[in-house]
């Protein structure tokens, strides 16, 4: 009886370990280092990159991908938005040799800097900067993904489309969080 229980327990533990490995691969546990020359992780985003400023996309850079990386993608979301997570930016199919984005990426589907841009929660293509309700400090999560394939997304793809397309293709990811609170009444 003890042998049966021991073997059963071993079988269960091996299966759980296998599931954990699969889940870790799915989550892209390898880490990329994402940074900006304009703000540090956990710090305020300069006004220039917000609705109160020029609404430019900030300059971003990351370390190279992991073996098997074919493209990079990047998103910016606000999880503090009153109606649920608000998408500020989706850019994908950046070539594997691209490890930085300059300030003020064109707000067109296929910017000259490369890649493709999806539609944000403002129903616009490209980046739309932080614009929280007055008196509230919101967090803006910029996340870069190393992907093992080029994404086949329709024109003006949404965050929902993007998230479905990357499922099972994330090799690594990195995150940079900025904050913003409106300064003007």
N, C-alpha and C positions, 0 to 999 in steps of 0.2 A: 504494500500500500504506500509506504514512504517513497519507494522508488518511482511509483506511478505519479505521485504528487510532485516529486523533484523533477522528473522529466517534463511534466506538464508545465511546471513553473519555468523551467529553462526554455521550453518552446514559446511560452507567452513572452518572456523577456526578450528573446531573439526577435520575435515579431514586432514588439514595441520598439526595439532599437532600429529595426529596418524601417519602420514607419517614420521614426524621428529623422533618419538620414534622408528619406524621400522628402519629408516636409522641409528640412533644412535646404535641400537643393532647390525646391520650389520657391522658397523665400529668397534665394540668392544671398546666402549668408556671407559670401565673400564681400569685403568692404572696399568701396572706393572712397577716396578723400575728396569731398566737394568743398570748394571755398570761393570767396569773392574778394576782390581787391577793394570793394566798397564797404563791406561790413563783415563782422566776425560772427561766428555761430552764437546764437542767443542774444545778439545785440540788435538795436534798432536799425531798420533799413532807412538809408538817407531819403529825404523827401523827393529828390530828383527821380526816384524809381517808383513813385506813388501817384495816385490820382490828384494829389495836391501839388505835384511837381510836373515834370515833363512826361511822366509815365513811360520812361525808358526801361527796357529790360536791363538788369544789372549785369556787369561782366562776371562770368563764372568760369572756373577751371577745375579740373579733376585729374587724378593720376590715371595712367593708361589702364585699359581693361585687363581682364584675365585671359588665359589661353582659350581660344574659341570665340572671342568677341568678334562679332560681325558689324554691329552698329551700337550707337548709344542713343538714349532717349532721356528727356528731362521733363519734369512736371513741377508746377508750383501750385500748392493748395493752401487754403485757409480753413483749418478744422474748427475754428471758433465762430464761424459765420452763423447767424441766428437760424437760418433755414437748413443747416447741415453743411457739410464740407463744400467749399466754394472753389472752383477751379480757376486759376489765374493764368495758367500757361501749360501747353502741351507742345513739345517739339520732339520729333522722333526721326529715325533713319539718318542720324548723323553718322558720317563715315567713321570707321574704326580708328583712323589716325587723327581724328579731331578730339582734342582734350580741353578745349576752351571755347567759350562763346564771348564775343565782344559785347560791349555795351550797345544798347539800342538796336536789337535785331529787327529787321523790317517786318512789318505786320502783314505779311502776305503768306499764302500757303507754302510756297517754295522760295524761301529767302535766299539771297545770293550767298550767304554764309554756309549754305548746305542744309540738308534735311527737309522735313515737311512739318508744318504747324497745324495743330488741330484748333477746334473752337473752344473757347473758355466759357465760363458761366455768365459772362456779359454778352454772349452770343456773337463774339468777335473772334476773328482769326488772330493768333499770336498772343503776345503778352499784354495783360492789363494789370497794372500795379495795385498794391494794397489800397483799400478804400473802406476801412471799417466804419461802423456807426460811430458818431461822435462820443467821446468819453470812454471808449473801450480800446484796450490794447489787445490786438490779435497777433497770433503766431502764423508765420508764413513758412511752409515747409517746401524747400527746393529739394528735389530728389533726382539723382542721376542713376540711370540703369545701363549696365552692360548687357547686351542681348546677343543670343547666338544665331539670330537671323534678322533679315530685313522685314519690317512689318508691312503687311498688305492691307492697308486701311483705305476706306473710301475717302473721297474729298470731304473736308470739313469734319473730320472725326471728332467725336466727343470723348470725354474721360472714360465713360462706360465702354466705348469701342476700344479705346487704348488699353484699358485694364484687361479686357477679354483677350486682346491680341498678344499681350506680353505673358499671359499665363503659361507657365512651363518653359519660358525662354529667358528668364532672368538669371544671368551668371553671377552678377555682383551688383551692389547698389551703394550709394552714398547719399548723405543727407546734410543739409545746411538749413538752420532755422533762423529766421529773422523776425523781428517784431515791428509793429507800427501802431501808433495812436495819432489820430488827426490832430493837427495843431491849430487849425482855423475853425471859427464858429460856423 
